[in-house]
């Protein structure tokens, strides 16, 4: 009987230790150079990418199209892509901050809808370039449809895809996955599976990328 009580106490202590350790891990915020979970180390078929799929350097941006900081980084990222071209793989993942940016989620869906007609990157460009135009709209759907026409895609198909539950689920899944790996703000950049502090300019990106290339 005495031995049984001892075993019960040991089991309870172990359970408390395991639970405490799990809560500690879950409460840790993401920091610079933190390893990301496996679902962010590689790329998925459904990822929108620029560059070589088999590149040794993978730069991921978790973004919100309505985020002013993402808009500020947009020309810097474009310069990075122009400079490195096929030497790196650039990946975009949606992380709309729905609690503060009311149109961010729908903007991400509009980019996905444009992607159905092979115009994701064209919509990516126009959403950032005209961010101040659509961000304050109560319903930006008509503006998104106008942008669709401007980039040369079928407006009716775009509007149909814009309401497609599969695309809505894709954006939501991206948002959830981002939360699970510790992304909390935008833009967040990950380089070869590690969150990195946001570089201030293209030179900051050069330092990080060149280190990985070398």
N, C-alpha and C positions, 0 to 999 in steps of 0.2 A: 504493500500500500504506500509506504514511504517512497520507494523508488518510482512508483507511478506519479506521485505528486511532484517529484523532482523533474521527471520528464515533461510533465505538463508545464511547469514553470519555464523550462528551457525552451519549449516550443513557443510559449507566449513571448518570451524575450526575443527570440529569433524573428517572430512575426512583426514585432514592434520595430526591430532594426531594419528589416526589409521595407516596411511601409515608410519609415522615416527617410531611408535612403532614396526611395522612389519619389517622395514628395520633394526632397531636396533637388533631385535632378530636374523635375518638372518646373520648379520655381526659378531655375537659373536663367537669366536673360541671355539672348544671343549677343556675343561680343566679337570684335575683330579677330580674325584668324581662327574662329571656331569651326571645327569640322561639321559638315552638314550630313544629314542622314542619307542613306543610299539612294533614295528617290530623287535626290538633287545632284548627285555626282555625275551622272551621265545625262543623256538626252532621250526624249521620247519621240516616237514618230510624229506625234501631233504637235510637238514644239515648233514654234516659228524661229527659224535660224538664218543667219547669214555667215557664210564662210564654209570651211571644210569640215564635214562631219567627223572626220578622223583626225582633226587637229589635236596637237598635244596641249593646246591652251584653250580652255573653255571659259568664256566670260558670260555670266548670267546676270541679267538685270530683272529684279522684281520691281514692277512699276505700277503706277496709277496714272492714267492719262489726264486726270484732273489735278494732279499734284503739281503745284508751282515749282517745287524743287526738281521734280522729274523734267519739267519743261526747261529749267535752267541747265540741266545736264544733257538735254537732247542734242544741242549742237556739239557738245564735247564728245558725246558718244559717236555722233556721225563722223567727227574728225578722226576718232580712234579707228573706226571701221574703214575709212578712206585710207588711213596710213597702213594698217596691218592686213587688210583684205583677207586673202586666203590663209594667212599664217595663224589666224585664230578662228574660233567658232563663237559667234555671238548668239545668245539665246534670250528670248523675252518670255517672262512669265508674269501673269496677271496677279496683282495684289491690290485690288480696289479698296480704298479706305472708306468703306460705306458709311461709317459713323460721322464722317466730316465732309465727305465729297459725294453729294447726292446723285451726281450724274456719272461717277467714275465707273460703276458696274456696267451701265448701259453703253458707255463709250468702249469698254473692253469687248462687249458683245458685238458692237458695230464693227470693230476691227476683225473679229472672228467671222462675221457675216461677209465682210469684204474679202476675207481669205477664201471663202467658198468660191470666189471668182478670181482667185490668184492675185488679189490686190491687197493683201494684209499690210505689206510695208508701205504702200501708197496711203492707206488709211492711217497707219501709224504716223506717217509724216504730217498729214493734214490735221489730225487730231491735236498734235502738239503745236503746230503752226497757228491754228485757229482756236487754241484753248480758251482764250478770254472771250471768244464769241459764243461758244456753246456752254461753258461752265456754269453760267448764271441762269440758263434757261430752265423754266419749270418742267418742260418736256423737250429735250433736244432731238427727238426722233426726226422731225422734219429737216433739221439742219444736217443730221447724219445722212439722210437720204439725199440731200443736196450735195454733200461731199461725195457720196457714192457716184452721182452723175458726173461730178467734176473729175473724178479719177477714171472715168470711162467704163463703169460697170452698169449692168442692167438694174434699174431702180426697183422694179417690181420684185425681182428675185431677191435683191438686197433686203427689201422690207419683209418679205416672207421669211428669209433666213434670220433676220433680226428678232423675229418672234419664235424661232425654233428652240424648243426646250433643250435639245442636245447642246446647243451652243451656250445657253444659259447655264446648264449643268457643268459644262467645261470650264467656264469662268469661275463658277462657285468652287469647283474641285481644285482649281489652281489656287484660289484664295485660301482654302482650307489646308492644302498641302504646305503653303507658305507659312501659315501660322504654326503648323506642326513642327517645322524645322527651325522655328524661332525668329522668323521675319516679323518685325513689328512696325517698321516705317518704310517710307519710300523716298528716293530710290534706295534699294539695298543691292549691293553688288557681291557676287560670289565668283571667285577665281579658282578654277581647278578644285572645286569642292570645298572651298573655305570662304566664309564671309570675310570681306576685307573692309577696312575703314574707307569711306567714300573719298576718292582722290579729289583734290580741289580743282585740278585742271588736267589738260592732256598730258602734261609732263608727269603728273602723279600716276596716270595710267601707264605711261611708258615705263616708269621704274618698276611697277608691279609686273607688267606683261613681259618686259625684256628679261626679267629675272627668271620667269617660267620658261621662256624660249631658250635661254642659255643653260 
